Amino acid sequence: MTDVPDWLDRLAARAVHTPVPQGLRPPARGGRPAAVLMLFGEGPDGPDLLLIQRSSRGRRHAGQPAFPGGGVDPEDDGPVGAALRETVEETGVDPEGVKVLCTLPELFVWHSDNRVTPVIGWWHTPCAVYAAAPDEVESVERVPLAELVDPANRVTMRTPSGHAGPAFRVRGMLVWGFTAMVLDAVLREGGLERPWDSARVEDLPPEVLDLAARG
């Protein structure tokens, strides 16, 4: 069934107007074009989102949960082509089962010098997924939206520099940083967010900091 569910239609229509936070606004020049895929589907536990956990052996973003994605190569058809290609390479998703709905405003990740375009897709024909690139990806998870919006799984995470941002604890993963910021904004703009206590602030665990310090 390729029909897009109403909730995702509404989310995509609103998400394209998501304001870009000051800290993620791209500079006038510079940065490598990149793209990530926010792939929404209908799983055994209701609507869900595909996330990967990057390999703890990697040099960049080691061990971090993330959307599948990566740099835009010259042979890609722009950000959409790159997001789909990277998702196939990292998770084994069949691109024929994905319908691209929209792209979001470009965001700049200063730490890695990437200009990232989030792409929203509907996974109308799901398939088995796995860590298809084990050197880069440790695991792949279909995370139910009900778990992502559960206030009990929401927290504000603080880095040693004092910067604080939204985070999610789901499926044994701590989703924080860029991925959590994008996810938080899309769920809010899409009307799916449930009220949560953003004043509940915790420090990033030492093991997460150790992995983040690699790249």
SEDRENZA-374247 format. One record per residue: residue number from 1; x, y, z of N, C-alpha, C in turn. Coordinates in Angstrom, 3 decimals. Example, Ala and Ser with C-alpha at 12.3 -4.5 7.8 and 13.67 -1.06 7.14 Angstrom:
<atoms>
<1, <13.190, -5.690, 7.800>, <12.300, -4.500, 7.800>, <13.200, -3.300, 7.800>>;
<2, <12.850, -2.250, 7.080>, <13.670, -1.060, 7.140>, <12.900, 0.030, 7.870>>;
</atoms>
This chain:
<atoms>
<1, <0.841, -1.193, 0.000>, <0.000, 0.000, 0.000>, <0.877, 1.244, 0.000>>;
<2, <0.805, 2.036, -1.054>, <1.670, 3.209, -1.156>, <1.007, 4.474, -0.626>>;
<3, <-0.285, 4.404, -0.276>, <-0.971, 5.592, 0.222>, <-0.305, 6.078, 1.505>>;
<4, <-0.029, 7.369, 1.564>, <0.609, 7.952, 2.744>, <-0.450, 8.166, 3.824>>;
<5, <-0.215, 7.699, 5.047>, <-1.206, 7.900, 6.107>, <-1.388, 9.384, 6.429>>;
<6, <-2.570, 9.729, 6.912>, <-2.897, 11.134, 7.168>, <-1.916, 11.787, 8.141>>;
<7, <-1.529, 11.060, 9.191>, <-0.648, 11.664, 10.196>, <0.706, 12.050, 9.584>>;
<8, <1.186, 11.221, 8.643>, <2.481, 11.514, 8.025>, <2.342, 12.618, 6.973>>;
<9, <1.213, 12.639, 6.274>, <0.936, 13.748, 5.339>, <0.985, 15.082, 6.075>>;
<10, <0.327, 15.126, 7.226>, <0.297, 16.362, 8.015>, <1.699, 16.714, 8.529>>;
<11, <2.416, 15.689, 9.011>, <3.770, 15.934, 9.531>, <4.668, 16.507, 8.446>>;
<12, <4.641, 15.894, 7.242>, <5.507, 16.358, 6.156>, <5.148, 17.779, 5.737>>;
<13, <3.844, 18.078, 5.654>, <3.409, 19.407, 5.232>, <3.862, 20.482, 6.214>>;
<14, <3.869, 20.136, 7.486>, <4.275, 21.118, 8.502>, <5.785, 21.175, 8.669>>;
<15, <6.443, 20.015, 8.506>, <7.884, 19.940, 8.764>, <8.693, 20.800, 7.803>>;
<16, <8.198, 20.982, 6.581>, <8.959, 21.785, 5.613>, <9.093, 23.230, 6.086>>;
<17, <8.259, 23.640, 7.028>, <8.308, 25.008, 7.550>, <9.039, 25.085, 8.891>>;
<18, <9.702, 23.988, 9.266>, <10.430, 23.974, 10.532>, <11.502, 25.060, 10.546>>;
<19, <11.469, 25.977, 11.523>, <12.501, 27.018, 11.569>, <13.873, 26.431, 11.880>>;
<20, <14.889, 26.996, 11.283>, <16.266, 26.534, 11.518>, <16.835, 27.258, 12.733>>;
<21, <17.216, 26.521, 13.787>, <17.790, 27.175, 14.967>, <19.069, 27.932, 14.613>>;
<22, <19.356, 28.964, 15.383>, <20.529, 29.796, 15.139>, <21.801, 28.963, 15.012>>;
<23, <21.962, 27.977, 15.892>, <23.191, 27.184, 15.897>, <23.328, 26.216, 14.747>>;
<24, <22.264, 26.060, 13.927>, <22.318, 25.137, 12.796>, <22.187, 25.848, 11.458>>;
<25, <22.239, 27.165, 11.467>, <22.092, 27.907, 10.214>, <23.384, 27.819, 9.397>>;
<26, <23.263, 27.431, 8.126>, <24.461, 27.285, 7.290>, <25.138, 28.627, 7.025>>;
<27, <26.464, 28.611, 6.908>, <27.184, 29.829, 6.535>, <26.963, 30.132, 5.053>>;
<28, <27.367, 31.307, 4.640>, <27.191, 31.702, 3.239>, <27.958, 30.782, 2.297>>;
<29, <29.118, 30.321, 2.751>, <29.948, 29.434, 1.914>, <30.570, 28.345, 2.766>>;
<30, <30.990, 27.274, 2.080>, <31.713, 26.205, 2.767>, <30.797, 25.091, 3.238>>;
<31, <31.433, 24.008, 3.622>, <30.694, 22.856, 4.101>, <30.437, 21.843, 3.002>>;
<32, <30.417, 20.586, 3.390>, <30.170, 19.502, 2.441>, <28.688, 19.157, 2.414>>;
<33, <28.089, 19.092, 1.220>, <26.675, 18.704, 1.131>, <26.463, 17.276, 1.637>>;
<34, <25.440, 17.084, 2.438>, <25.102, 15.772, 2.980>, <23.587, 15.671, 3.122>>;
<35, <23.110, 14.473, 3.385>, <21.671, 14.266, 3.533>, <21.415, 13.092, 4.461>>;
<36, <20.290, 13.141, 5.161>, <19.850, 12.032, 6.001>, <18.400, 11.712, 5.650>>;
<37, <18.002, 10.467, 5.899>, <16.635, 10.051, 5.601>, <15.884, 9.786, 6.900>>;
<38, <14.787, 10.529, 7.096>, <13.857, 10.247, 8.186>, <12.787, 9.340, 7.584>>;
<39, <12.949, 8.032, 7.783>, <12.088, 7.057, 7.130>, <11.023, 6.558, 8.107>>;
<40, <9.791, 6.956, 7.851>, <8.665, 6.590, 8.701>, <7.917, 5.408, 8.080>>;
<41, <7.517, 4.474, 8.919>, <6.766, 3.320, 8.442>, <5.661, 2.942, 9.409>>;
<42, <5.007, 1.854, 9.101>, <3.970, 1.294, 9.972>, <4.462, -0.073, 10.392>>;
<43, <4.910, -0.175, 11.640>, <5.502, -1.412, 12.127>, <4.556, -2.203, 13.013>>;
<44, <5.053, -3.279, 13.603>, <4.211, -4.127, 14.464>, <3.699, -3.396, 15.697>>;
<45, <4.397, -2.333, 16.110>, <3.973, -1.555, 17.278>, <3.455, -0.178, 16.878>>;
<46, <2.911, -0.084, 15.661>, <2.366, 1.191, 15.199>, <3.382, 1.973, 14.380>>;
<47, <3.081, 3.251, 14.111>, <3.997, 4.082, 13.325>, <5.386, 4.111, 13.944>>;
<48, <6.411, 4.046, 13.086>, <7.763, 4.028, 13.619>, <8.726, 4.784, 12.718>>;
<49, <9.962, 4.890, 13.196>, <11.026, 5.622, 12.510>, <12.279, 4.763, 12.509>>;
<50, <12.974, 4.738, 11.371>, <14.201, 3.943, 11.245>, <15.403, 4.737, 11.761>>;
<51, <16.122, 4.157, 12.712>, <17.350, 4.756, 13.232>, <18.476, 3.732, 13.172>>;
<52, <19.676, 4.230, 13.026>, <20.854, 3.377, 13.095>, <21.685, 3.773, 14.310>>;
<53, <22.495, 2.841, 14.776>, <23.504, 3.172, 15.784>, <24.855, 3.002, 15.122>>;
<54, <25.588, 4.080, 15.051>, <26.880, 4.031, 14.376>, <27.869, 3.167, 15.145>>;
<55, <28.803, 2.585, 14.421>, <29.775, 1.690, 15.025>, <30.614, 2.418, 16.074>>;
<56, <30.832, 1.749, 17.186>, <31.680, 2.331, 18.234>, <33.140, 2.351, 17.802>>;
<57, <33.452, 1.677, 16.682>, <34.831, 1.665, 16.167>, <35.081, 2.797, 15.177>>;
<58, <34.028, 3.532, 14.829>, <34.158, 4.596, 13.840>, <34.934, 5.793, 14.355>>;
<59, <35.372, 6.613, 13.424>, <36.141, 7.807, 13.802>, <35.242, 9.008, 14.044>>;
<60, <34.101, 9.068, 13.338>, <33.187, 10.200, 13.496>, <31.848, 9.720, 14.036>>;
<61, <31.360, 10.429, 15.036>, <30.054, 10.126, 15.639>, <30.001, 8.681, 16.126>>;
<62, <31.110, 8.190, 16.660>, <31.204, 6.794, 17.088>, <30.120, 6.458, 18.106>>;
<63, <29.425, 5.347, 17.859>, <28.431, 4.851, 18.796>, <27.147, 5.639, 18.887>>;
<64, <27.010, 6.700, 18.103>, <25.834, 7.555, 18.233>, <24.662, 7.038, 17.403>>;
<65, <23.444, 7.056, 17.972>, <22.253, 6.829, 17.167>, <22.084, 7.973, 16.174>>;
<66, <21.555, 7.651, 14.988>, <21.445, 8.673, 13.939>, <20.419, 8.233, 12.900>>;
<67, <20.046, 9.169, 12.042>, <19.311, 8.808, 10.835>, <20.323, 8.247, 9.841>>;
<68, <19.945, 7.289, 9.025>, <20.875, 6.862, 7.976>, <21.138, 8.021, 7.012>>;
<69, <22.348, 8.074, 6.499>, <22.676, 9.153, 5.571>, <24.165, 9.378, 5.488>>;
<70, <24.553, 10.382, 4.710>, <25.961, 10.693, 4.526>, <26.154, 11.762, 3.472>>;
<71, <27.364, 11.855, 2.964>, <27.709, 12.892, 2.009>, <27.045, 12.703, 0.654>>;
<72, <26.785, 13.812, -0.015>, <26.223, 13.795, -1.366>, <27.359, 13.600, -2.354>>;
<73, <27.335, 12.494, -3.100>, <28.352, 12.217, -4.104>, <27.952, 12.833, -5.448>>;
<74, <28.939, 13.075, -6.334>, <28.626, 13.688, -7.630>, <27.595, 12.907, -8.441>>;
<75, <27.577, 11.577, -8.307>, <26.633, 10.788, -9.101>, <25.235, 10.726, -8.483>>;
<76, <25.079, 11.249, -7.267>, <23.764, 11.277, -6.634>, <22.884, 12.333, -7.301>>;
<77, <21.596, 12.082, -7.264>, <20.637, 13.078, -7.748>, <20.332, 14.035, -6.603>>;
<78, <21.349, 14.745, -6.126>, <21.179, 15.701, -5.036>, <20.943, 15.016, -3.707>>;
<79, <20.410, 15.745, -2.715>, <20.222, 15.209, -1.365>, <19.289, 13.998, -1.312>>;
<80, <18.225, 13.994, -2.121>, <17.289, 12.866, -2.097>, <17.991, 11.584, -2.526>>;
<81, <18.736, 11.651, -3.621>, <19.463, 10.479, -4.097>, <20.494, 10.003, -3.093>>;
<82, <21.174, 10.947, -2.454>, <22.196, 10.585, -1.471>, <21.572, 9.929, -0.248>>;
<83, <20.457, 10.491, 0.232>, <19.794, 9.936, 1.408>, <19.333, 8.504, 1.156>>;
<84, <18.771, 8.264, -0.018>, <18.309, 6.920, -0.352>, <19.484, 5.956, -0.513>>;
<85, <20.522, 6.383, -1.235>, <21.682, 5.510, -1.457>, <22.328, 5.117, -0.135>>;
<86, <22.545, 6.096, 0.725>, <23.190, 5.818, 2.005>, <22.326, 4.897, 2.871>>;
<87, <21.020, 5.089, 2.825>, <20.131, 4.237, 3.618>, <20.188, 2.800, 3.124>>;
<88, <20.221, 2.621, 1.812>, <20.354, 1.281, 1.242>, <21.675, 0.656, 1.685>>;
<89, <22.755, 1.411, 1.586>, <24.078, 0.889, 1.916>, <24.207, 0.557, 3.403>>;
<90, <23.546, 1.330, 4.248>, <23.725, 1.161, 5.694>, <22.735, 0.189, 6.327>>;
<91, <21.542, 0.053, 5.739>, <20.492, -0.728, 6.403>, <19.888, -1.829, 5.542>>;
<92, <20.201, -1.876, 4.253>, <19.610, -2.867, 3.384>, <18.190, -2.571, 2.940>>;
<93, <17.704, -1.357, 3.195>, <16.355, -0.976, 2.763>, <16.241, -1.076, 1.239>>;
<94, <15.092, -1.590, 0.755>, <14.818, -1.624, -0.675>, <14.243, -0.265, -1.081>>;
<95, <14.946, 0.505, -1.910>, <14.478, 1.844, -2.260>, <13.134, 1.846, -2.985>>;
<96, <12.782, 0.712, -3.621>, <11.487, 0.629, -4.299>, <10.323, 0.685, -3.307>>;
<97, <10.619, 0.422, -2.054>, <9.575, 0.448, -1.028>, <9.446, 1.771, -0.321>>;
<98, <10.160, 2.794, -0.826>, <10.185, 4.107, -0.168>, <9.604, 5.180, -1.089>>;
<99, <8.743, 5.997, -0.545>, <8.225, 7.155, -1.261>, <8.737, 8.414, -0.569>>;
<100, <9.507, 9.226, -1.285>, <10.020, 10.471, -0.716>, <8.899, 11.513, -0.702>>;
<101, <8.713, 12.156, 0.451>, <7.626, 13.123, 0.611>, <8.099, 14.570, 0.523>>;
<102, <9.245, 14.864, 1.105>, <9.706, 16.264, 1.100>, <11.139, 16.333, 1.611>>;
<103, <11.737, 17.490, 1.447>, <13.025, 17.795, 2.070>, <12.826, 18.956, 3.029>>;
<104, <13.633, 18.985, 4.060>, <13.577, 20.056, 5.053>, <14.663, 21.082, 4.754>>;
<105, <14.599, 22.241, 5.397>, <15.651, 23.245, 5.196>, <17.026, 22.685, 5.560>>;
<106, <18.039, 23.122, 4.819>, <19.410, 22.677, 5.051>, <19.893, 23.129, 6.428>>;
<107, <20.625, 22.230, 7.100>, <21.166, 22.497, 8.431>, <22.686, 22.330, 8.392>>;
<108, <23.369, 23.107, 9.206>, <24.832, 23.026, 9.199>, <25.334, 22.412, 10.500>>;
<109, <26.130, 21.354, 10.357>, <26.738, 20.700, 11.511>, <28.185, 21.168, 11.596>>;
<110, <28.429, 22.102, 12.484>, <29.744, 22.756, 12.566>, <30.848, 21.766, 12.907>>;
<111, <30.542, 20.802, 13.757>, <31.559, 19.858, 14.226>, <32.158, 19.066, 13.066>>;
<112, <31.300, 18.693, 12.098>, <31.780, 17.876, 10.978>, <31.826, 18.633, 9.653>>;
<113, <31.461, 19.932, 9.677>, <31.498, 20.772, 8.478>, <30.596, 20.234, 7.368>>;
<114, <29.401, 19.770, 7.752>, <28.447, 19.218, 6.792>, <27.207, 20.097, 6.685>>;
<115, <26.770, 20.317, 5.453>, <25.490, 20.988, 5.191>, <24.468, 19.878, 4.944>>;
<116, <23.631, 19.608, 5.930>, <22.778, 18.428, 5.916>, <21.339, 18.779, 5.532>>;
<117, <20.819, 18.070, 4.529>, <19.414, 18.202, 4.144>, <18.648, 16.982, 4.641>>;
<118, <17.754, 17.147, 5.623>, <16.915, 16.018, 6.036>, <15.841, 15.740, 4.981>>;
<119, <15.646, 14.475, 4.674>, <14.644, 14.027, 3.698>, <13.626, 13.166, 4.438>>;
<120, <12.343, 13.422, 4.245>, <11.297, 12.623, 4.893>, <10.721, 11.641, 3.876>>;
<121, <10.640, 10.373, 4.282>, <10.126, 9.341, 3.388>, <9.096, 8.461, 4.065>>;
<122, <8.221, 7.855, 3.255>, <7.208, 6.898, 3.717>, <7.630, 5.510, 3.267>>;
<123, <7.792, 4.614, 4.220>, <8.235, 3.250, 3.966>, <6.992, 2.400, 3.717>>;
<124, <6.449, 2.502, 2.516>, <5.164, 1.860, 2.239>, <5.264, 0.350, 2.101>>;
<125, <6.450, -0.157, 1.754>, <6.639, -1.606, 1.636>, <7.880, -1.993, 2.432>>;
<126, <7.728, -2.214, 3.742>, <8.882, -2.512, 4.581>, <9.556, -3.829, 4.203>>;
<127, <10.819, -3.920, 4.534>, <11.590, -5.148, 4.331>, <12.470, -5.341, 5.558>>;
<128, <13.131, -6.482, 5.612>, <14.058, -6.722, 6.714>, <15.232, -5.747, 6.616>>;
<129, <15.662, -5.214, 7.749>, <16.803, -4.297, 7.773>, <17.859, -4.844, 8.739>>;
<130, <19.093, -4.443, 8.508>, <20.208, -4.958, 9.295>, <21.387, -4.008, 9.123>>;
<131, <22.435, -4.246, 9.896>, <23.647, -3.430, 9.773>, <24.397, -3.868, 8.520>>;
<132, <24.028, -3.260, 7.383>, <24.556, -3.686, 6.085>, <25.993, -3.225, 5.859>>;
<133, <26.428, -2.219, 6.618>, <27.813, -1.737, 6.526>, <28.415, -1.819, 7.928>>;
<134, <28.818, -3.024, 8.370>, <29.220, -3.230, 9.766>, <30.390, -2.362, 10.224>>;
<135, <31.218, -1.899, 9.290>, <32.312, -1.011, 9.687>, <31.782, 0.360, 10.101>>;
<136, <30.567, 0.707, 9.642>, <29.990, 2.014, 9.935>, <28.779, 1.938, 10.862>>;
<137, <28.058, 0.831, 10.800>, <26.799, 0.718, 11.531>, <26.822, -0.493, 12.451>>;
<138, <26.466, -0.259, 13.707>, <26.457, -1.348, 14.689>, <25.111, -2.064, 14.726>>;
<139, <24.022, -1.290, 14.623>, <22.693, -1.889, 14.672>, <21.695, -0.978, 13.981>>;
<140, <20.534, -1.538, 13.667>, <19.444, -0.802, 13.017>, <18.176, -1.061, 13.819>>;
<141, <17.422, -0.006, 14.085>, <16.214, -0.151, 14.895>, <15.031, 0.553, 14.242>>;
<142, <13.864, -0.100, 14.287>, <12.607, 0.564, 13.967>, <12.013, 1.006, 15.297>>;
<143, <12.056, 2.297, 15.571>, <11.644, 2.821, 16.873>, <10.215, 3.349, 16.784>>;
<144, <9.278, 2.779, 17.538>, <7.901, 3.263, 17.502>, <7.808, 4.735, 17.914>>;
<145, <6.985, 5.496, 17.203>, <6.802, 6.898, 17.548>, <6.222, 7.042, 18.948>>;
<146, <5.415, 6.058, 19.371>, <4.842, 6.121, 20.716>, <5.933, 6.167, 21.780>>;
<147, <7.058, 5.493, 21.522>, <8.173, 5.526, 22.472>, <8.921, 6.855, 22.389>>;
<148, <9.055, 7.389, 21.187>, <9.779, 8.651, 21.027>, <9.043, 9.820, 21.674>>;
<149, <7.718, 9.803, 21.628>, <6.966, 10.935, 22.190>, <6.557, 10.702, 23.639>>;
<150, <6.854, 9.533, 24.193>, <6.534, 9.253, 25.593>, <7.349, 10.195, 26.484>>;
<151, <6.684, 11.021, 27.304>, <7.424, 11.964, 28.161>, <8.455, 11.288, 29.057>>;
<152, <8.214, 10.028, 29.417>, <9.167, 9.315, 30.274>, <10.488, 9.058, 29.566>>;
<153, <10.483, 9.116, 28.229>, <11.702, 8.859, 27.445>, <12.380, 10.135, 26.978>>;
<154, <11.873, 11.288, 27.434>, <12.432, 12.571, 27.016>, <13.260, 13.179, 28.147>>;
<155, <14.368, 13.809, 27.786>, <15.236, 14.453, 28.767>, <16.059, 15.520, 28.052>>;
<156, <16.546, 16.492, 28.796>, <17.488, 17.478, 28.264>, <18.889, 17.056, 28.670>>;
<157, <19.780, 16.917, 27.679>, <21.155, 16.490, 27.940>, <22.101, 17.677, 27.849>>;
<158, <23.029, 17.732, 28.806>, <23.988, 18.840, 28.880>, <25.400, 18.322, 28.633>>;
<159, <26.137, 19.034, 27.776>, <27.530, 18.679, 27.500>, <28.437, 19.393, 28.502>>;
<160, <29.719, 18.993, 28.610>, <30.630, 19.670, 29.539>, <30.771, 21.168, 29.266>>;
<161, <30.538, 21.598, 28.006>, <30.639, 23.028, 27.688>, <29.445, 23.816, 28.203>>;
<162, <28.422, 23.096, 28.676>, <27.230, 23.764, 29.176>, <26.079, 23.806, 28.190>>;
<163, <26.353, 23.403, 26.939>, <25.275, 23.385, 25.952>, <24.291, 22.284, 26.302>>;
<164, <23.002, 22.603, 26.232>, <21.967, 21.633, 26.565>, <20.995, 21.505, 25.402>>;
<165, <20.523, 20.289, 25.155>, <19.591, 20.063, 24.065>, <18.724, 18.854, 24.334>>;
<166, <17.693, 18.649, 23.533>, <16.773, 17.532, 23.738>, <17.447, 16.190, 23.484>>;
<167, <16.933, 15.172, 24.161>, <17.443, 13.818, 23.977>, <16.301, 12.826, 24.188>>;
<168, <16.508, 11.607, 23.682>, <15.513, 10.541, 23.777>, <16.204, 9.277, 24.258>>;
<169, <15.567, 8.559, 25.194>, <16.063, 7.246, 25.607>, <15.090, 6.194, 25.078>>;
<170, <15.500, 5.483, 24.042>, <14.625, 4.492, 23.410>, <15.437, 3.270, 22.969>>;
<171, <14.856, 2.099, 23.170>, <15.450, 0.858, 22.681>, <16.921, 0.689, 23.087>>;
<172, <17.243, 1.106, 24.311>, <18.607, 0.991, 24.791>, <19.562, 2.005, 24.212>>;
<173, <19.036, 2.993, 23.476>, <19.882, 4.024, 22.858>, <19.623, 5.379, 23.503>>;
<174, <20.655, 6.207, 23.556>, <20.512, 7.604, 23.938>, <20.677, 8.430, 22.670>>;
<175, <19.568, 8.972, 22.183>, <19.586, 9.799, 20.974>, <19.768, 11.249, 21.420>>;
<176, <20.871, 11.871, 20.992>, <21.165, 13.232, 21.428>, <21.803, 13.988, 20.277>>;
<177, <22.244, 15.223, 20.540>, <22.953, 16.007, 19.538>, <22.090, 16.371, 18.346>>;
<178, <22.714, 16.392, 17.155>, <22.044, 16.818, 15.928>, <20.785, 15.998, 15.650>>;
<179, <20.898, 14.676, 15.755>, <19.754, 13.812, 15.455>, <18.573, 14.130, 16.356>>;
<180, <18.837, 14.300, 17.641>, <17.753, 14.597, 18.585>, <17.148, 15.970, 18.323>>;
<181, <17.962, 16.945, 17.946>, <17.444, 18.278, 17.657>, <16.497, 18.259, 16.469>>;
<182, <16.879, 17.540, 15.414>, <16.026, 17.446, 14.232>, <14.746, 16.685, 14.569>>;
<183, <14.887, 15.579, 15.269>, <13.729, 14.766, 15.626>, <12.771, 15.540, 16.525>>;
<184, <13.305, 16.237, 17.495>, <12.489, 17.052, 18.400>, <11.691, 18.093, 17.622>>;
<185, <12.356, 18.788, 16.680>, <11.692, 19.843, 15.909>, <10.613, 19.272, 15.001>>;
<186, <10.894, 18.144, 14.343>, <9.926, 17.557, 13.408>, <8.703, 17.018, 14.152>>;
<187, <8.919, 16.362, 15.283>, <7.786, 15.866, 16.065>, <6.926, 17.024, 16.578>>;
<188, <7.577, 18.099, 16.979>, <6.829, 19.270, 17.477>, <6.058, 19.938, 16.348>>;
<189, <6.748, 20.232, 15.240>, <6.083, 20.910, 14.123>, <5.005, 20.018, 13.502>>;
<190, <5.221, 18.711, 13.554>, <4.259, 17.779, 12.970>, <3.059, 17.497, 13.851>>;
<191, <3.046, 18.085, 15.049>, <1.900, 17.930, 15.932>, <1.854, 16.613, 16.688>>;
<192, <2.976, 15.897, 16.757>, <2.999, 14.611, 17.445>, <3.574, 14.689, 18.856>>;
<193, <4.251, 15.769, 19.179>, <4.901, 15.882, 20.482>, <3.879, 15.869, 21.611>>;
<194, <4.239, 15.192, 22.699>, <3.457, 15.244, 23.935>, <4.219, 16.089, 24.945>>;
<195, <3.522, 16.813, 25.810>, <4.212, 17.651, 26.799>, <5.200, 16.823, 27.624>>;
<196, <6.415, 17.353, 27.771>, <7.430, 16.671, 28.565>, <8.211, 17.693, 29.369>>;
<197, <8.918, 17.219, 30.361>, <9.621, 18.107, 31.292>, <11.015, 18.434, 30.763>>;
<198, <11.119, 19.525, 30.003>, <12.421, 19.913, 29.451>, <13.368, 20.444, 30.527>>;
<199, <12.830, 20.694, 31.712>, <13.680, 21.173, 32.807>, <14.416, 20.027, 33.498>>;
<200, <14.107, 18.799, 33.115>, <14.835, 17.647, 33.661>, <16.138, 17.513, 32.889>>;
<201, <17.213, 18.026, 33.475>, <18.506, 18.110, 32.795>, <19.481, 17.093, 33.391>>;
<202, <20.150, 16.363, 32.503>, <21.180, 15.418, 32.923>, <22.455, 15.680, 32.132>>;
<203, <23.577, 15.308, 32.721>, <24.855, 15.418, 32.013>, <25.059, 14.202, 31.118>>;
<204, <25.678, 14.430, 29.957>, <25.978, 13.305, 29.069>, <26.847, 12.277, 29.804>>;
<205, <26.509, 10.998, 29.704>, <27.297, 9.972, 30.391>, <28.750, 9.971, 29.902>>;
<206, <29.694, 9.638, 30.789>, <31.121, 9.648, 30.416>, <31.427, 8.761, 29.211>>;
<207, <30.762, 7.591, 29.114>, <31.065, 6.700, 27.997>, <30.626, 7.313, 26.669>>;
<208, <29.554, 8.106, 26.687>, <29.102, 8.793, 25.472>, <30.082, 9.900, 25.099>>;
<209, <30.557, 10.620, 26.097>, <31.545, 11.673, 25.860>, <32.846, 11.099, 25.293>>;
<210, <33.269, 9.954, 25.826>, <34.501, 9.331, 25.351>, <34.408, 8.983, 23.875>>;
<211, <33.264, 8.436, 23.449>, <33.076, 8.099, 22.045>, <32.996, 9.350, 21.180>>;
<212, <32.295, 10.368, 21.681>, <32.135, 11.611, 20.916>, <33.460, 12.329, 20.716>>;
<213, <34.401, 12.150, 21.663>, <35.678, 12.857, 21.583>, <36.577, 12.315, 20.479>>;
<214, <36.190, 11.206, 19.844>, <37.053, 10.608, 18.814>, <37.092, 11.412, 17.535>>;
<215, <35.984, 12.104, 17.218>, <35.949, 12.764, 15.919>, <35.312, 14.103, 15.970>>;
</atoms>
